[in-house]
Amino acid sequence: MRPDQHARTMLPIPDRTPPGPTTYDARDPDTSFRPIEPLLPPEGAPNVVVILLDDVGFGASSTFGGPCRTPTVERLAGGGLRFNRFHTTALCAPTRQALLTGRNHHSVGMGSITETATSAPGNSSLRPNTKAPLALTLRLNGYSTAQFGKCHEVPVWQSSPMGPFDAWPSGGGGFETFYGFIGGENNQWDPALYDGTTPVEPPATAEEGYHLTEDLVDHASAWVRQQKALMPDKPFFVYLAPGATHAPHHVPAEWIERYRGQFDDGWDAQRERTFRRQKELGVIPVDAELPARHDEIPAWDDMPDDLKPVLARQMEVYAAFLEHTDHHVGRFVDTLEDVGVLEDTLVFYIVGDNGASAEGTVNGAFNEMANFNGMAALETPEFMRSKLDDFGSPDSYNHYAVGWAWAMNSPLQWTKQVASHWGGTRNGTVVHWPRRITDGGGLRSQFSHVVDVAPTVLEAAGIPEPTMVNGVLQSPVEGTSMLYAFDDAEAPERHDLQYFEMFGNRGIYHRGWSAVTKHRTPWDMVGGDLVAFDDDTWELYDGAADFSQARDLAAEHPEMLAGLQRLWLIEAARYGVLPLDDRTAERLVPEIAGRPTLIHGDSQLFFPGMGRLSENSVVSVKNKSFSVTAEVEVPAAGAGGVLIAQGGRFGGWSVHATGGRLTFTYNVLGIHRYDVVADEPVPAGTHQLRAELAYDGGGLGKGGDVTLFHDGAAVGHGRVKATQPLVFSADETTDVGRESGTCVSDAYDARTSRFTGRIAWVQLDVGKDDHDHYISPAERLRVAMAQQ
């Protein structure tokens, strides 16, 4: 093997002028230069693929004993290794930042999701430049790099089309190519997509057969084919993170039919069935126990009989969603095989970025945003039954019930967000690399964590951990390479100390033992009584004899528990976990959380063509009076289309013209729509149009009176009975002059939403509850400039 000539600990690798004589004439026989060679990693470096699914519990996939068929995971496991003690952080963005950097999530500012970032360093959502991402290290060592799918690591105040793009995958993230979405979740039928940093629309509609997972795999497969056709000697790093199976659970109806009737006996029976299957497969020890159901999780038999068909349907949709996702991941694996690189590709297939999600309430949700707004009671059993056949369709934004999440984490306790117990943090993982792994179909039970992926990849590629990147001294990687376990199932584990924390739920693992405390319940997102941190009850488990944390030994070994509690505190101080912060909904408000905001003050000016503005890129209109003023030029044929719209079908508001008349629509969760329509059409010519909502006050989510104006004259009045208090959408955006994605009003669709006239400007003002017409500051500026 040729020795590597590069000093790879300093990145970019410094250019070095080769020694030798300099001649005067290029024709001189002594003129000689070394040929220019493209930068490549050390000889033998493999291609690397990391596949990361979303919100899949340990007991969901068939590979690890679950009811959801995952033949691609099984295929890779048959030629690779199953890791049954691989761990994540209990939440998506923290897991992803830890994966991509090899550092603990608080070390890289991602103590929770970006939407709840605070000014505390461990929760700021800002990755320090002393902790360069893996993709950048690989790219600067000669890898081709590409990401497809979900990116939830961009601070919310940097998520607008103007960036800055330091935290975007193809900005400062190290990926040369990015195709996917920014944020925690997306509508699988009608996603808000980016190609690099440029907003793009889906290439087709749901009616035309579009689905996001299929689109992502199409792009990833095309990229690999092109990369190997043009750069066959250069290895690649592909990060495929489809965003499935995070809610909303969207999947074609024919896939749902494959599971019809399979979950009619409920989650208790399914959990026990999975537990038996896991022992048969050998993915859990034969002496593992199934912990009892917690009182906060309802028994299937206690659920209303008339709701059970809806609950069963929720699980049918989820199982279909996971199988559909795995099928399309399989198409990508087929591409690797077709181009002849699968044998020399290190594949991590991580089946979930945390445990199964219990954020869908005890009844599940047709629109999960209801619970995020503290309005789950709007989705009554009668309403849910009326939507039975629509679950999973483009008309839904659905999630399954808490009981299903609990069952999908079998045999472990608790769920996503609960970082204390393995149900929130243990995810089945498969590693496939035929050139290195000889024990095909083997099982590995060494403790491992998502921070271990980056050092494993670096060791496999023969690339040293960099000490300096872009002139910045780097802090050490905090994970441990898993490569040692590839060769020896009995090798002593090397990652023997790991803290866990999320929203006050916390735990510590050390040399087989774990001490844990659950502080808050994941589906109680608004309100809820919390005890003081010091009053939390800690539990103690011996992992050597208790795989599922079924036997609490705290009373038997109080000294061991005290020692582990002290060790948790030491690790928490070391990695920036403190101060503990158990707030959730409050942290959605930037002023409370202490993070920056893109927009300051109580007024925002928009111009036509602006769009794809995330919720954090727009001044908040929630729980307050607000007005929209626009100067427009209306053609003789009359006004039509959208002036400005925020949100979409599952919650939001829009000011638009329908049938020539100015209209204000407020859509509460897709359940209630309130339309206020002007009494007369907008005349042709130049006019100032205005809609005001005078908020009732007296609490969150109240209603208000709406008044519409043409040139200062009131032309319409109406009433909005309720509003959304916390969030409109996780994926829909604000658009001016049209509406992308799904539409707030059913009076138009994305194709007919474009305004028919000309818009000069639109201004959004908040906090005003009078109906006096006024000329906005933008109009004053226009008039002043015209008079000069």
VEXMILUM-141451 format. One record per residue (C-alpha): y, x, z. Coordinates in Angstrom, 1 decimal, always signed. Each point is the difference from the previous one (the first is absolute). Layout:
BEGIN
y,x,z
Y,X,Z
...
# end
This chain:
BEGIN
y,x,z
+0.0,+0.0,+0.0
+3.4,+1.3,-1.0
+2.2,+0.8,+3.1
+3.0,-2.3,+0.4
+3.2,+1.8,-0.8
+2.4,-2.5,+1.6
+1.6,+0.1,+3.4
-0.5,-3.7,+0.7
+1.3,-0.3,+3.5
+3.6,-0.1,-1.3
+0.7,-3.0,-2.3
+1.1,-0.1,-2.7
-2.0,+3.2,-0.7
+2.6,+2.7,-0.6
+0.3,+1.2,-3.6
-0.8,+3.7,-0.3
+1.1,+2.3,-2.8
-3.1,+2.0,-1.2
+0.4,+3.8,+0.3
+0.1,+2.1,-3.2
+2.3,+1.9,-2.3
+2.8,-1.8,-1.8
+0.3,+0.8,-3.7
+3.0,-0.3,-2.3
-1.7,-1.3,-3.1
-2.6,-2.9,+0.2
-1.8,+1.9,-2.9
-0.5,+3.0,+2.2
-3.8,+0.5,+0.5
+0.7,+0.4,+3.7
+1.5,-3.4,+0.3
-2.5,-2.0,+2.0
+0.3,-3.1,+2.3
-2.6,-1.9,+1.8
-0.7,-3.4,-1.6
+1.8,-3.0,+1.5
-2.6,-2.0,+2.0
+0.5,-3.4,+1.5
-0.2,-0.2,+3.7
-3.4,-1.1,+1.2
-1.7,-0.3,+3.4
-2.5,+2.6,+1.1
-3.1,+0.0,-2.2
-2.5,-2.7,+1.0
+2.5,-2.4,+1.4
-1.3,-3.6,-0.6
+1.7,-3.0,-1.2
+0.9,-2.2,+2.9
+0.1,-3.8,+0.2
+1.0,-1.9,+3.1
-0.7,-3.8,-0.1
+1.5,-1.9,+2.9
-0.6,-3.7,+0.4
+2.2,-2.2,+2.2
-0.9,-2.1,+3.0
-3.8,+0.3,-0.2
-1.9,+0.0,+3.3
-3.0,+2.3,+0.7
-2.4,-3.0,-0.3
+1.4,-1.5,-3.2
-1.6,+2.0,-2.9
-3.7,-0.3,-0.8
-0.2,+3.9,+0.2
+0.6,-0.3,+3.7
-1.9,-3.2,+0.6
+2.5,-2.6,-0.9
-0.1,-3.1,-2.1
+2.4,+1.1,-2.7
-1.9,+1.6,-2.9
+1.4,+3.5,-0.8
-2.4,+1.6,-2.6
+2.5,+2.8,-0.8
+0.1,+1.2,+3.6
-3.8,-0.2,+0.1
-0.3,+2.0,-3.2
+2.2,+2.8,+1.3
-1.7,-0.1,+3.4
-3.4,+0.4,-1.8
+1.1,+3.3,-1.4
+2.3,+1.0,+2.8
+0.5,-0.5,+3.7
+0.9,-2.9,+2.2
+2.2,+0.8,+3.0
-0.4,-2.7,+2.7
+2.5,+1.5,+2.5
+3.1,+0.5,-2.3
+3.2,-1.4,+1.5
+3.4,-1.2,-1.0
+3.2,-0.8,+1.9
-0.4,-3.9,+0.2
+2.8,-0.7,-2.4
+0.6,+0.7,-3.7
+3.2,+2.1,-0.4
-0.9,+2.3,+2.9
-3.5,+0.5,-1.4
+1.4,+0.8,-3.4
+2.6,+2.5,+1.2
-2.6,+1.7,+2.2
-2.4,+0.1,-3.0
+2.6,+1.5,-2.4
+1.2,+2.7,+2.5
-2.9,+0.9,+2.2
+2.2,-0.7,+3.0
-0.1,-2.7,+2.7
+2.0,-3.0,-0.9
+2.6,+0.4,+2.7
+0.4,+3.7,-1.0
+1.2,-1.3,-3.4
+2.2,-2.7,+1.4
-2.4,-2.9,-0.8
-0.8,-1.4,+3.4
-0.1,-3.5,-1.6
+0.9,-1.5,-3.4
+3.2,+0.8,-1.7
+1.4,-3.5,+0.5
+0.0,+0.6,+3.8
+1.3,+3.6,+0.0
+2.3,+1.0,+2.8
+2.3,+2.9,+0.7
-2.7,+1.7,+2.1
-1.5,+3.0,-1.9
-3.5,-1.2,+0.3
+0.9,-3.4,-1.4
+2.8,+0.9,-2.4
-2.2,-0.3,-3.2
+1.6,+3.3,-1.1
-2.5,+2.8,-0.8
+1.4,+3.3,+1.2
+0.3,+2.6,-2.8
-2.0,+2.3,+2.2
-3.1,-2.1,-0.8
-0.4,+0.1,-3.8
-2.4,-2.5,-1.5
-3.4,+1.0,-1.4
+0.9,-1.1,-3.6
+3.0,+2.4,+0.0
-2.1,+2.8,+1.2
-2.7,-0.6,-2.6
+2.6,-0.4,-2.8
+1.7,+3.2,+0.9
-3.4,+1.7,-0.1
-0.7,-1.2,-3.6
-1.5,-3.5,+0.4
+0.9,-3.0,-2.1
+0.9,-2.8,+2.5
+0.2,-3.8,-0.4
+0.2,-3.0,+2.4
-0.9,-3.6,-1.0
+0.6,-2.9,+2.3
+1.6,-0.5,+3.4
+2.7,+2.2,+1.5
+1.1,-1.1,+3.4
+1.6,+3.2,+1.1
+3.6,-0.5,-1.4
+2.6,-0.7,+2.8
+1.3,-3.5,-0.7
+3.6,+1.1,-0.4
-1.2,+2.3,-2.8
-2.0,-2.6,-1.9
+2.7,-1.3,-2.3
+0.1,+1.0,-3.7
+2.6,+2.6,+1.0
-2.3,+1.9,+2.4
+0.4,+2.7,+1.1
-3.5,+0.8,-1.2
-1.0,+2.8,+2.4
-2.7,-2.2,+1.5
-1.2,-1.6,-3.2
-3.3,+1.2,-1.5
+1.5,+1.5,-3.1
+3.2,+1.0,+1.7
-0.7,+2.3,+3.0
-3.6,-1.2,+0.5
-1.5,+2.6,-2.3
-1.5,-2.4,-2.6
+0.9,+0.7,-3.6
-1.0,-3.6,-0.9
+0.4,-3.2,+2.0
-0.8,-3.6,-1.0
-0.1,-2.6,+2.7
+2.1,-1.7,+2.6
+2.2,+1.0,+3.0
-0.7,-1.9,+3.2
-2.8,-1.4,+2.1
-1.4,-2.6,-2.3
+0.4,-1.7,-3.3
-0.8,-3.1,-2.0
-3.2,+0.9,-1.9
+0.9,-2.5,-2.8
+3.7,+0.9,-0.3
+0.8,+3.3,+1.6
+3.3,+1.9,+0.2
-1.0,+3.3,-1.8
+1.5,+3.4,-0.5
-0.8,+2.6,-2.6
+1.3,+3.1,+1.8
+3.2,-1.2,+1.4
+0.7,-2.5,-2.8
-0.6,-3.8,+0.7
-2.4,-1.5,-2.6
-1.5,-3.4,-0.5
-3.7,-0.7,-0.1
-1.4,+0.3,-3.6
-1.4,-3.6,+0.2
+0.0,-3.1,+2.1
-2.7,-1.5,+2.2
-0.5,-2.7,-2.6
-0.8,+2.8,-2.5
-2.5,+1.5,+2.4
+2.2,+2.6,+1.8
-1.0,+1.4,+3.4
+1.6,+3.0,+1.7
-3.2,+1.8,+0.9
-1.2,-0.1,-3.6
+3.4,+1.3,-1.2
+0.0,+2.9,+2.5
-3.5,+1.1,-1.0
+0.9,-0.3,-3.7
+3.0,+2.4,+0.6
-2.1,+2.4,+2.1
-2.8,+0.2,-2.5
+2.4,+0.5,-3.0
+1.8,+2.8,+2.0
-3.3,+1.8,+0.7
-1.1,-0.2,-3.6
+3.3,+1.4,-1.2
+0.1,+2.7,+2.6
-3.4,+1.3,-0.9
+0.7,-0.3,-3.7
+3.2,+2.1,+0.3
-0.8,+2.2,+3.0
-3.8,+0.4,+0.2
+0.3,+3.1,+2.1
+2.4,-1.4,+2.6
-1.4,-2.0,+2.9
+1.6,-3.2,+1.1
+0.8,-1.9,+3.2
-0.1,-3.8,-0.4
+0.9,-2.2,+2.9
-1.1,-3.6,-0.7
+1.3,-2.5,+2.6
-0.3,-3.4,-1.5
+1.5,-2.1,+2.8
-3.1,-2.1,+0.2
-1.3,-1.6,+2.2
+3.3,-0.4,+1.8
+1.3,-3.5,+0.1
+0.8,-2.0,-2.1
-3.7,-0.2,-0.9
+0.2,-0.7,-3.8
-3.0,+0.1,-2.2
-1.2,-1.9,-3.2
-1.8,-3.3,+0.8
-3.3,+1.1,-1.6
-0.3,+2.8,+2.5
+0.5,-2.4,+2.9
-2.8,-2.3,-1.3
-2.5,+2.9,+0.6
+0.5,-0.5,+3.8
+0.2,-3.8,+0.2
-1.8,-1.3,+3.1
-0.9,+3.4,+1.3
+2.2,-0.2,+3.0
-0.4,-3.6,+1.0
-1.7,+1.0,+3.3
+3.2,+1.8,+1.2
+1.1,+3.4,+1.3
-2.2,+0.2,+3.1
-3.2,-0.3,-2.1
+1.4,+2.3,-2.7
+0.8,+2.7,+2.6
-3.5,-0.1,+1.4
-1.5,+0.1,-3.5
+2.1,+3.0,-0.9
-1.0,+1.7,+3.3
-3.7,-0.3,-0.9
+0.6,+1.2,-3.5
+1.9,+3.1,+1.2
-3.0,+1.0,+2.1
-2.4,-0.5,-2.9
+2.2,+2.3,-2.2
+0.3,+2.5,+2.8
+3.8,+0.1,-0.1
+0.1,-0.7,+3.7
-2.4,+1.3,+2.7
-3.0,-2.1,+0.8
+1.2,-0.3,+3.6
+3.5,-1.2,-0.9
+1.1,-3.2,+1.7
+2.1,-2.9,-1.2
+3.0,-0.5,+2.3
+0.7,-3.5,+1.2
+2.8,-2.0,-1.7
+3.3,+0.2,+1.7
+1.5,-3.2,+1.4
+3.0,+0.3,-2.3
-2.3,-0.3,-3.0
-1.3,-3.6,-0.4
-3.6,-0.7,-0.5
-1.0,-1.6,-3.3
-1.5,-3.0,+1.8
+3.4,-0.6,+1.7
+1.8,-0.3,-3.3
+0.8,-3.6,-1.3
-2.8,-1.2,-2.2
+2.5,-1.3,-2.6
+1.5,+3.5,-0.3
-3.3,+1.9,-0.4
-0.2,-0.5,-3.8
+3.4,+1.7,-0.3
-1.0,+2.8,+2.3
-3.2,+0.6,-1.9
+2.0,+0.0,-3.3
+2.3,+2.7,+1.4
-2.9,+2.3,+0.5
-1.5,-0.8,-3.4
+3.3,+1.0,-1.5
+0.2,+3.2,+2.0
-3.6,+1.1,-0.8
+0.7,-0.7,-3.7
+3.2,+2.1,+0.2
-1.9,+3.0,+1.5
-2.8,-0.2,-2.6
+2.5,-0.4,-2.8
+1.9,+3.1,+1.2
-3.1,+2.1,+0.3
-1.1,-1.1,-3.5
+3.2,+1.3,-1.5
-0.1,+3.2,+2.0
-3.4,+0.3,-1.6
+1.7,-0.1,-3.4
+2.0,+3.0,+1.1
-3.1,+1.9,+1.2
-1.5,-0.8,-3.4
+3.0,+1.6,-1.7
-0.6,+3.2,+2.1
-3.6,+0.0,-1.2
+0.9,-0.8,-3.6
+2.3,+3.0,-0.2
-2.6,+2.2,+1.6
+1.8,+0.9,+3.3
-1.7,-2.1,+2.6
-2.4,+2.7,+1.0
+2.8,+2.4,+0.8
+2.4,-2.5,+1.7
+0.4,-0.3,+3.7
+0.3,-3.7,+0.6
+1.0,-1.6,+3.3
-0.6,-3.7,+0.0
+1.6,-1.3,+3.2
-0.9,-3.6,+0.5
+3.2,-1.2,+1.8
+3.2,+1.5,+1.3
-0.6,-1.7,+3.4
-2.3,-2.7,+1.3
-0.1,-3.5,-1.4
+3.3,-1.9,+0.4
+0.4,-2.6,+2.7
+3.5,-0.8,-1.1
-1.0,-3.4,-1.5
+0.0,-1.9,+3.3
-3.0,-1.8,+1.5
+0.1,-2.6,-2.9
+0.7,+2.3,-2.8
+2.9,-0.5,-2.3
+0.8,-1.4,-3.5
+3.2,+2.0,+0.2
-0.2,+2.9,+2.4
+3.8,+0.2,+0.1
-0.1,-3.1,+2.3
-1.4,+2.0,+2.9
+2.4,+2.9,-0.8
+2.8,-2.4,+0.6
-1.5,-1.6,+3.1
-0.5,-3.2,-2.0
-3.8,-0.2,-0.2
+0.1,-3.5,+1.4
+1.3,-1.3,-3.3
-3.4,+0.6,-1.5
-1.8,-2.9,+1.6
-3.7,-0.6,-0.4
+0.9,-2.8,-2.4
+2.1,+2.3,-2.1
-2.7,+2.6,+0.0
-2.6,-2.5,-1.2
+2.2,-1.1,-2.8
+0.1,+3.6,-1.3
-3.7,+0.7,+0.3
-0.6,+0.6,-3.7
+3.2,+2.0,-0.4
-0.9,+2.9,+2.3
+0.0,+3.2,-2.0
+1.9,-1.5,-2.9
+3.5,+0.9,-1.2
+1.2,-3.0,+2.0
-1.1,+1.6,+3.3
+1.1,+2.9,+2.2
-3.0,-0.3,+2.2
-1.6,+1.8,+2.9
-3.2,-0.7,+2.0
-0.4,-1.0,+3.6
-0.2,+2.4,+3.0
-3.7,-0.8,+0.4
-0.9,+1.4,-3.4
+1.9,+3.2,+0.7
-1.9,+0.4,+3.2
-3.3,-0.5,-1.8
+0.9,+2.4,-2.8
+0.4,+2.8,+2.6
-3.5,-0.4,+1.3
-1.3,+1.4,+2.3
+3.3,+1.2,+1.3
+2.6,-1.5,+2.3
+3.4,-1.3,-1.3
+1.8,+0.3,-3.3
+2.9,+1.6,-1.9
+3.0,+0.9,+2.1
-2.2,+0.5,+3.1
-0.1,+3.8,-0.1
-1.8,+0.1,+3.4
-3.4,-1.3,-1.2
-2.1,+1.2,-2.9
+0.3,-3.4,-1.7
+3.5,+0.9,-0.9
-0.6,+3.6,-1.0
-3.6,+0.6,-1.1
-0.5,-0.3,-3.8
-3.1,+0.7,-2.0
+0.6,+3.0,-2.3
-2.1,+1.5,-2.9
+0.4,+3.5,-1.3
-1.4,+0.9,-3.4
-0.1,+3.5,-1.5
-3.3,+0.8,-1.7
+0.9,+3.7,-0.6
+0.3,+0.6,+3.7
-1.9,-2.8,+1.8
-3.8,+0.4,-0.2
-1.0,-2.7,+2.6
+0.6,-3.0,-2.3
-0.2,-3.2,+1.9
+0.5,+1.7,+3.4
+1.8,-1.3,+3.0
+2.6,+2.0,+2.0
+1.0,-1.0,+3.5
+2.4,+2.8,+1.0
+3.3,-1.4,+1.2
+2.6,+0.2,-2.7
+3.5,-1.4,-0.7
+2.2,-0.7,-2.9
+2.1,+3.2,+0.8
-3.2,+1.9,-0.9
+0.1,-0.9,-3.7
+2.8,+2.4,-1.0
-1.5,+3.2,+1.6
-3.4,-1.0,-1.5
+1.6,-0.1,-3.5
+1.8,+3.3,+0.5
-3.1,+1.8,+1.2
-2.1,-1.5,-2.9
+2.6,+1.2,-2.4
+0.3,+3.5,+1.5
+3.7,-0.6,+0.6
+1.6,+1.3,+3.2
+2.1,-2.2,+2.2
+3.6,+0.9,-1.0
+2.3,+1.6,+2.5
+3.1,-0.7,-2.1
+0.8,-2.7,-2.5
+3.3,-0.1,-1.9
+1.5,+2.5,+2.4
-0.9,-2.0,+3.1
-2.4,+1.4,+2.6
-3.0,-2.3,+0.4
-1.5,-1.2,+3.2
-3.8,+0.3,+0.2
-2.3,-2.7,-1.4
-1.4,-2.1,+2.9
-3.3,-1.1,-1.5
-3.3,+1.8,-0.1
-1.9,+0.7,-3.2
-3.2,-2.2,-0.4
-1.6,+2.5,-2.4
-2.3,+1.4,+2.7
-1.7,-3.4,+0.4
-0.8,-0.2,-3.7
-2.8,+2.6,+0.4
-1.4,-0.9,+3.5
-0.5,-3.5,+1.5
-0.6,+1.6,+3.4
+3.1,+2.4,+0.0
+2.0,-0.4,+3.2
+3.1,-2.0,-0.7
+3.2,+2.0,-0.3
+2.6,-2.8,+0.4
-0.7,-0.8,+3.6
+3.5,-1.1,+1.3
+2.1,-2.9,-1.5
+2.6,-2.3,+1.4
+0.6,-3.6,-1.3
+3.1,-2.2,+0.4
+1.4,-3.1,-1.7
+2.6,-2.4,+1.5
-1.1,+1.1,+3.5
-3.8,-0.3,-0.7
-1.2,+3.4,+0.7
-3.1,+2.2,+0.5
-1.3,+3.5,+0.2
-3.2,+1.5,-1.3
-1.3,+3.3,+1.5
-3.5,+1.5,-0.4
-1.8,-3.3,-0.4
+1.9,-2.0,+2.6
+2.8,-2.5,-0.7
+2.6,-1.5,+2.4
+1.8,-3.0,-1.5
+2.4,-2.8,+0.9
+0.9,-3.0,-2.1
+3.7,-0.9,+0.7
+0.8,-2.8,-2.5
-1.8,-2.4,-2.3
+0.6,+0.5,-3.7
+0.5,-3.6,-1.0
+2.7,-0.6,+2.7
+2.8,+1.3,-2.2
+2.8,-2.1,+1.4
+0.4,-0.4,+3.7
-3.0,+0.4,+2.3
+0.0,+1.3,+3.6
-0.7,+3.7,+0.4
-0.8,+1.9,+3.1
+1.7,+3.3,+0.9
-1.7,+3.0,-1.5
-1.0,+1.3,+3.4
-1.7,-3.3,+0.8
-2.3,+0.1,-3.0
-3.7,+0.1,+0.8
-1.8,+3.1,-1.3
-3.7,+0.1,-1.0
-2.3,+2.9,-0.3
-2.9,+0.5,-2.4
-2.7,+2.6,-0.6
-0.3,+0.3,-3.8
-3.1,+2.1,+0.2
-1.9,-3.0,+1.3
+2.2,-2.9,-1.0
+1.0,-0.1,-3.7
+1.9,-3.3,+0.2
+1.9,+0.3,+3.3
-2.1,-2.7,+1.6
-0.4,+1.4,+3.5
+3.2,+0.6,+2.0
-0.7,+2.9,+2.5
+3.5,+0.1,+1.5
-1.2,-1.2,+3.4
-2.9,+2.5,+0.0
+2.0,+3.1,-1.0
+3.6,-0.4,+1.2
+0.6,+3.8,+0.0
-1.1,+0.2,-3.6
+2.3,-2.9,-0.9
+3.0,+1.6,+1.8
-0.5,+3.3,-1.7
-0.1,-1.7,-3.5
+3.1,-2.0,+0.9
+1.8,+3.2,+0.8
-1.3,+1.6,-3.2
+1.4,-3.0,-2.0
+3.4,+0.6,+1.5
-0.1,+3.7,-0.8
-1.0,-0.7,-3.6
+2.6,-2.8,-0.3
+2.8,+2.4,+1.1
-1.4,+2.7,-2.3
+0.1,-2.2,-3.2
+3.1,-2.2,+0.6
-1.6,-3.2,+1.1
+2.5,-0.5,+2.8
+1.9,-2.2,+0.8
-2.6,-2.7,-0.3
+1.4,-3.0,-1.9
-1.9,-3.3,+0.0
+2.7,-2.1,-1.8
-1.0,-1.5,-3.3
+2.2,-2.7,-1.4
+3.1,+1.4,+1.7
-0.5,+3.2,-1.9
+0.5,-1.8,-3.3
+3.7,-0.1,+0.8
+1.6,+3.4,-0.8
+2.7,-0.4,+2.6
-2.6,-0.4,+2.7
-2.3,+2.6,-1.3
+2.7,+2.6,-0.5
-0.9,+0.9,-3.6
+2.5,+0.3,-2.9
+0.9,-2.8,-2.2
+0.8,+0.2,-3.7
+2.7,-2.7,+0.2
+2.7,-0.1,+2.7
+2.3,-2.8,+0.9
-0.3,-3.7,-0.8
+0.6,+0.0,-3.7
-1.8,+1.3,-3.0
+1.1,+0.1,-3.7
-2.6,-0.3,-2.8
+0.3,+0.4,-3.7
-2.2,-1.5,-2.8
-3.1,+2.0,-0.7
-0.5,+1.1,+3.6
-3.5,-0.8,+1.1
-3.2,+1.1,+1.8
+2.1,+0.2,+3.2
-2.3,+0.1,+3.1
+0.9,-2.2,+3.0
+1.4,+3.1,+1.7
+2.3,+0.6,-2.9
+1.9,-3.3,+0.5
+2.3,-1.1,+2.8
-2.1,-2.4,+2.2
+0.8,-3.7,-0.2
-2.6,-1.0,+2.6
+1.1,-2.1,+3.0
+3.6,-0.1,-1.1
+2.4,-1.8,-2.3
+0.4,+1.6,-3.5
+1.6,-0.6,-3.3
-0.5,+1.0,-3.6
+3.0,+0.2,-2.4
-0.4,+0.9,-3.6
+2.4,+0.2,-3.0
-1.7,-1.2,-3.1
+0.7,-0.8,-3.6
-1.8,-3.2,-1.0
-0.8,-0.6,-3.7
+0.6,-3.3,-1.7
-3.7,-0.9,+0.2
+0.3,+0.1,+3.8
-1.1,+2.2,+2.9
-3.6,+0.8,+0.8
-2.0,+2.6,+1.9
+0.3,+2.1,+3.1
+3.2,+1.4,+1.4
-1.8,+1.7,+2.9
-3.4,-0.5,+1.6
-1.6,+1.6,+3.1
-3.7,-0.3,+0.7
-2.3,-2.2,-2.1
-2.6,-2.8,+0.0
-1.1,+0.7,+3.6
+3.4,+0.1,+1.6
+3.6,+0.7,-1.1
+3.2,-1.5,-1.4
+1.7,-0.2,-3.3
+3.4,-1.0,-1.5
-0.7,-1.2,-3.6
+1.0,-2.5,-2.6
-2.5,-2.6,-1.1
+0.8,-2.7,-2.5
+3.5,+1.5,-0.1
+0.7,-0.7,+3.7
+0.5,+2.6,+2.7
-3.0,-0.1,+2.4
-0.8,+1.6,+3.3
-3.7,+0.2,+0.9
-1.4,+1.1,+3.4
-3.8,+0.4,+0.0
-1.6,+0.2,+3.5
-3.4,+1.8,-0.4
-0.9,-2.0,-3.1
-0.6,-3.0,+2.3
+3.5,-1.6,+0.0
+2.6,+0.3,-2.8
+3.5,-1.2,+0.4
+2.2,-0.5,-3.1
+3.7,-0.7,+0.0
+1.3,-1.0,-3.5
+3.6,-0.3,-1.1
+1.2,-3.5,-0.9
+1.2,+1.2,-3.4
-0.8,+2.7,-2.6
+1.8,+3.3,+0.0
+2.7,-0.3,-2.8
+0.0,+2.5,-2.9
+2.3,+3.0,+0.5
+0.7,+2.5,+2.8
-0.5,-1.3,+3.5
-0.6,+1.1,+3.6
-3.1,-1.7,+1.4
-0.9,+0.0,+3.6
-2.7,-1.1,+2.4
+0.4,+0.0,+3.8
-2.5,-0.6,+2.7
+1.5,-0.8,+3.4
-2.7,+1.0,+2.5
-0.6,-2.4,+2.9
-0.4,+2.8,+2.5
-1.6,-0.3,+3.4
-3.1,+2.2,-0.8
-2.1,+1.5,-2.8
-1.2,-1.8,-3.1
+2.4,-2.9,+0.3
+1.3,-2.1,-2.9
+3.5,-0.4,-1.4
+2.4,-2.0,-2.2
+0.5,+1.1,-3.6
+3.1,-0.5,-2.0
+0.4,+0.9,-3.7
+3.3,+0.8,-1.7
+1.5,+0.3,-3.5
+3.2,+2.0,+0.1
+0.6,-0.9,+3.6
-0.7,-3.7,-0.4
-3.0,-1.4,+1.8
-2.5,-1.5,-2.4
-3.1,-0.4,+2.1
-1.3,-0.3,+3.5
-3.5,+0.1,+1.6
-2.1,+1.1,+2.8
-2.6,+2.8,+0.7
-2.1,-1.1,+2.9
-1.4,+3.4,+0.9
+0.2,+3.7,-1.0
-2.2,+3.1,+0.3
+1.1,+2.1,+3.0
-1.6,+3.4,-0.5
-1.2,+0.8,-3.5
-0.2,-1.6,-3.4
-2.6,+2.2,-1.6
-1.7,+3.3,+0.1
+0.1,+0.4,-3.8
+2.4,-2.4,-1.7
+3.5,+1.3,-0.6
+3.6,-1.0,-0.7
+1.1,-0.3,-3.6
+3.4,-0.8,-1.7
+0.2,-2.0,-3.2
-3.7,-0.6,+0.0
-3.0,-0.1,+2.3
-3.0,+2.3,-0.2
-3.4,-0.6,+1.6
-0.7,-3.5,+1.2
+2.9,-2.5,+0.1
+1.7,-1.6,+3.0
+0.5,-3.3,-1.8
-2.6,-1.8,-2.2
+2.9,-1.1,-2.3
-0.4,+3.2,-1.9
-2.4,+2.9,-0.5
+0.5,+3.7,-0.6
+0.3,-0.5,-3.7
+2.7,-2.7,+0.3
+1.8,+1.5,+2.9
+2.5,+2.1,-1.9
+3.6,-1.4,+0.3
+1.1,-1.4,-3.3
+3.7,+1.0,+0.3
+1.7,+3.1,+1.2
+0.2,+1.1,+3.6
+3.0,+2.2,+1.0
-1.1,+0.5,+3.6
-1.7,-1.6,+2.9
+1.0,+0.4,+3.6
-2.0,-0.8,+3.1
+1.9,-0.5,+3.3
-1.6,-0.7,+3.3
+1.3,-1.4,+3.3
+2.4,-2.5,-1.6
-0.4,-3.6,+1.0
+3.2,-1.6,-1.5
+0.2,-1.7,-3.3
+3.4,+1.4,-1.0
-0.1,+1.4,-3.5
+1.3,+3.5,-0.2
+0.2,+2.7,-2.7
-2.4,+2.7,+0.8
+1.1,+3.7,+0.4
-1.6,+0.7,-3.4
+2.0,-2.7,-1.6
+3.2,+1.3,+1.6
-0.7,+3.4,-1.3
-0.6,-1.3,-3.5
+3.3,-2.0,+0.1
+1.9,+3.0,+1.3
-1.4,+2.3,-2.7
+0.9,-2.6,-2.7
+3.6,-0.1,+1.3
+0.5,+3.8,-0.2
# end
